[in-house]
Amino acid sequence: PLSSCLSLDRVDAPLIATANQVLIKVAYAGVQYPDALQAQGLYQVRPPLPYIPAMDCTGTVMRVGARVSNVKPGDRVFASMLEHGGTGAMTE
C-alpha cells in the first residue's frame, strides 16, 4: 500500500534558484496512476529518492524570478512538472 512508502515531512520554503523560476503555493495536486506506481518503485521512470510525487498542480504564485513576465504574485495558475522530471507538485 502507498502508506508504507510515503511520508509527510515539513521542510523550509524553497528559494527561487534561477531568474526563470516561479514559486507556487500549491492548493491542489493531482494524484494519477503513474504517481502511485512511482511511489512504489513500479513505474518505468524511477526518480532519485527521496522525491516529491505528483505531476501537476494548481495554486497561487508567491514569488517570481527576475526574468518572469507572464505571471505575477497573486495569479492563480496550473503547473505541469513534466519539464522538471515529472514529479514535485505535492510540495505544499
N, C-alpha and C positions, 0 to 999 in steps of 0.2 A: 504493500500500500504506500501511497505518497507520503503519508505521515511519518513513515520510517526513514525517508530520505530528504525531507525538507525541514528547515528550521526558520524561526523568525528572530532576527537579530537587529539590535539598534546600532546604527553607525552614524558617524558625523555626516552632515550635509556635504555633498560633493562641491568642489570648486569648478569653475569653468576653466578648462585647461588650454583651450585654443580660442582664437578670435571668431571661429565659425560655430561654436557650440551654443546650445540653449539649455538652461536648467528648467525642468518642468516639475511642478508639484503634481504628482500622479493622483488622479481621482479614481480611475478605473483601469485595470489591466486585464486584457483578455487571457483566458486560460484555454489553450487549444490542445488537441490530442498530441501533437508533437512536443508540447511543453511537458506533458505527463510522461511521455516516453523518455525525453531528455533527462528529467529529474531522476529516473530510474536507471539511466545508463543504457537504455534500449534503443535510442534513436541513432540513425547513421551519422549524425553530426554530434560530437561529444565535446562541449566546451570545457576549458580547463576549470578545475574545481578550486575553491568554491565559486559558484556562479549564481547570478540572479535570473530567475526564469521570466518568461513572457515575451512575446514577440511584438506586441503593440499595446498602446495605452492612450488614454485621453487625460487631459489635465489643464493646468494653468501655467503660463510662462512666468517664471520667477525672476530670472536674470538672463541676459543675452551677452554674447561676446561682441567685441568692437566691430566686427565686420557683418554682423547680422542686421539685416534691414527689412526683412519680410514679416517679422513678428516683434512684439514688444511686451514688456512685463504687463501682466493682466490679461493678455489674449488667451482665449480657450483654444486648445489645439488637439489634434490627433497626431500620434507619432508612431512610426514603424521602425523597429530596431534592426531590420534586415540588413541595412548598410553597416551595422556595427556588430556583426556576429550573430544576429538573430535572437539575442536574449537581452535581458536587463530592464524590462518595462515594469517589473514589480519592485521598484525601489522605494516606494512610499509606504 
